[in-house]
C-alpha cells in the first residue's frame, strides 16, 4: 500500500450514527478492489487509475481531492491530487442522474427491491447536485451543504436533505416524497431548457 486516506462524512466531521467509515488505499496493482466489514469500507485503487480519474475531472476524484485526509503516504496522494483538472462540462453526469431518477420514480410502485431503489434515488439526488456544483467550480459534498446548494422555490433545504437520506429507508417512501423528487427533477429540466 502506497497511500491510505479517509474520506466522506468522517473526514468532513459531519458523520452521524448511520455513517460509514470510508477509506481509500492506493497501490501499485492493476485492479480496483473493495473490502467492507460492518460500517468500514476500504476501496483499493491502482495509483495510475487515481491519476487518470484526477486528469479526467471525475466527480469521485474531485471528492477525494477536496475532502480526504491522508493517513499514510501523504506525498503519493498529494502528487496524484495535484493532477486534478475539471471537465469542461458536467452536463452528462447531471443528465444521467436525472434520467435514472426519472425512470425509478415513474415505476417506483412496481419496483420489487425497494431498498435498492431508495439508495439509487438518493445517489441520483446527490450526484445531480454535486455535478452542478462541479459545473460551477464550487464543489460541495456534505448533506448540509448539498441541501442548501440549489434554490428550488417548491422545496426547502430540509426537503432536499430528506431526499438525500432516502437511502436509509428500507420500505416504500410516501407519495409526498415521490412528488418532491418529481419537483426536484423538473427543476433540472427547466435549467436544461435555458442552456
C-alpha positions in Angstrom: 0.0 0.0 0.0 1.5 3.3 -1.1 -1.1 5.6 0.5 -4.2 5.5 2.7 -6.8 8.3 3.1 -10.0 8.8 5.0 -12.8 10.4 3.0 -16.6 11.0 3.3 -18.5 12.2 6.3 -15.9 11.0 8.8 -13.3 13.2 7.1 -15.7 16.1 7.0 -16.6 15.7 10.7 -20.3 15.6 9.9 -21.0 11.9 10.4 -24.0 10.5 12.2 -24.9 7.1 13.7 -25.7 5.7 10.3 -22.4 6.9 8.6 -19.8 4.6 7.2 -16.1 4.9 7.6 -14.8 5.2 4.0 -11.1 4.6 3.3 -9.2 4.7 0.0 -6.0 2.8 -0.4 -3.6 3.4 -3.3 -1.3 0.6 -4.5 0.8 -0.5 -7.5 -1.5 -3.2 -8.6 -3.8 -3.4 -11.6 -7.3 -4.0 -10.2 -9.8 -1.9 -8.2 -10.8 -3.8 -5.1 -13.2 -3.2 -2.2 -13.5 -4.7 1.2 -16.4 -4.0 3.6 -16.8 -5.0 7.2 -19.7 -3.7 9.3 -19.6 0.0 8.7 -16.0 0.2 7.3 -15.4 0.3 3.6 -11.9 0.1 2.1 -11.6 0.9 -1.6 -8.2 -0.1 -3.1 -7.2 1.7 -6.4 -4.1 1.4 -8.6 -2.2 4.6 -8.4 -2.4 5.0 -12.2 -6.3 4.7 -12.0 -6.4 7.5 -9.4 -4.2 9.7 -11.6 -6.4 9.0 -14.6 -9.5 9.9 -12.6 -7.9 13.2 -11.5 -6.8 14.1 -15.0 -10.3 13.3 -16.4 -12.1 15.5 -13.8 -14.1 12.6 -12.3 -16.5 13.5 -9.5 -15.2 10.9 -7.2 -11.7 12.2 -7.8 -12.9 15.7 -7.0 -14.5 14.4 -3.8 -11.1 12.9 -2.8 -9.1 15.9 -3.7 -11.4 18.3 -1.8 -12.1 16.4 1.4 -9.9 13.4 2.1 -7.5 13.2 5.0 -4.2 11.4 4.3 -3.4 8.8 7.0 -0.3 7.3 5.3 1.7 8.1 2.2 0.8 11.7 2.0 3.4 12.6 -0.6 2.0 9.9 -3.0 -1.7 11.1 -2.7 -0.8 14.8 -2.8 1.1 14.3 -6.1 -1.9 12.4 -7.5 -4.4 15.1 -6.4 -2.2 17.8 -8.0 -3.2 16.3 -11.4 -6.9 17.1 -11.0 -8.5 19.1 -13.9 -12.1 20.0 -14.1 -14.1 18.7 -17.1 -15.3 21.4 -19.4 -18.8 20.4 -18.5 -20.6 18.0 -16.1 -23.9 18.1 -18.1 -23.5 14.4 -18.9 -23.3 13.4 -15.2 -26.3 15.7 -14.3 -28.4 14.3 -17.2 -27.6 10.7 -16.3 -28.6 11.2 -12.7 -31.8 13.0 -13.7 -32.6 10.3 -16.3 -32.1 7.4 -13.8 -34.1 9.1 -11.1 -37.0 9.8 -13.6 -37.0 6.1 -14.6 -37.1 4.9 -11.0 -39.8 7.4 -10.0 -42.1 6.5 -12.9 -42.0 2.8 -12.0 -41.5 3.2 -8.2 -44.7 1.4 -7.1 -43.8 -1.6 -9.2 -40.2 -2.0 -8.0 -39.5 -5.2 -6.1 -36.2 -4.2 -4.4 -37.3 -1.0 -2.7 -34.2 -0.7 -0.6 -32.0 -0.6 -3.7 -34.4 1.8 -5.5 -34.2 4.2 -2.5 -30.4 4.0 -2.5 -30.3 4.8 -6.2 -32.7 7.7 -5.8 -30.6 9.1 -3.0 -27.5 8.7 -5.2 -29.2 10.5 -8.1 -30.2 13.5 -6.0 -26.7 13.8 -4.5 -25.0 13.3 -7.9 -27.1 15.9 -9.7 -26.3 18.5 -7.0 -22.6 17.5 -6.8 -22.2 17.7 -10.6 -23.9 21.1 -10.7 -21.5 22.4 -8.0 -18.6 21.0 -10.0 -20.0 22.7 -13.2 -20.0 25.9 -11.2 -16.5 25.2 -9.8 -17.8 25.4 -6.3 -17.8 21.8 -5.2 -19.9 20.7 -2.2 -20.3 17.2 -0.7 -21.8 17.3 2.8 -25.5 16.7 3.2 -26.0 20.1 4.8 -24.2 22.0 2.0 -25.9 19.9 -0.7 -29.3 20.6 0.8 -28.7 24.4 0.7 -26.9 24.5 -2.7 -29.9 24.8 -5.0 -32.7 27.3 -4.7 -35.9 25.4 -5.7 -38.9 27.5 -4.7 -41.1 24.5 -4.0 -38.5 22.6 -1.9 -36.9 23.7 1.3 -33.3 22.7 2.2 -34.9 20.3 4.7 -36.9 18.6 1.9 -33.7 18.1 -0.2 -31.9 16.7 2.8 -34.7 14.2 3.3 -34.4 13.2 -0.4 -30.6 12.6 0.2 -31.5 10.5 3.2 -33.9 8.2 1.3 -31.1 5.7 1.1 -31.7 4.9 4.8 -35.3 3.8 4.1 -35.9 0.1 3.7 -39.6 0.5 2.9 -41.6 2.4 0.3 -41.4 6.1 0.7 -44.8 8.0 0.9 -46.2 9.6 -2.3 -45.4 13.1 -1.0 -41.7 12.2 -1.2 -42.1 10.9 -4.8 -43.8 14.2 -5.6 -40.8 16.1 -4.1 -38.4 14.1 -6.2 -40.5 14.9 -9.3 -40.3 18.6 -8.3 -36.5 18.3 -8.0 -36.3 16.7 -11.4 -38.4 19.4 -13.0 -36.0 22.0 -11.7 -33.2 20.4 -13.8 -35.4 20.1 -16.9 -36.1 23.8 -16.6 -32.4 24.6 -16.2 -31.6 22.4 -19.3 -34.1 24.5 -21.4 -32.1 27.6 -20.5 -28.8 26.3 -22.0 
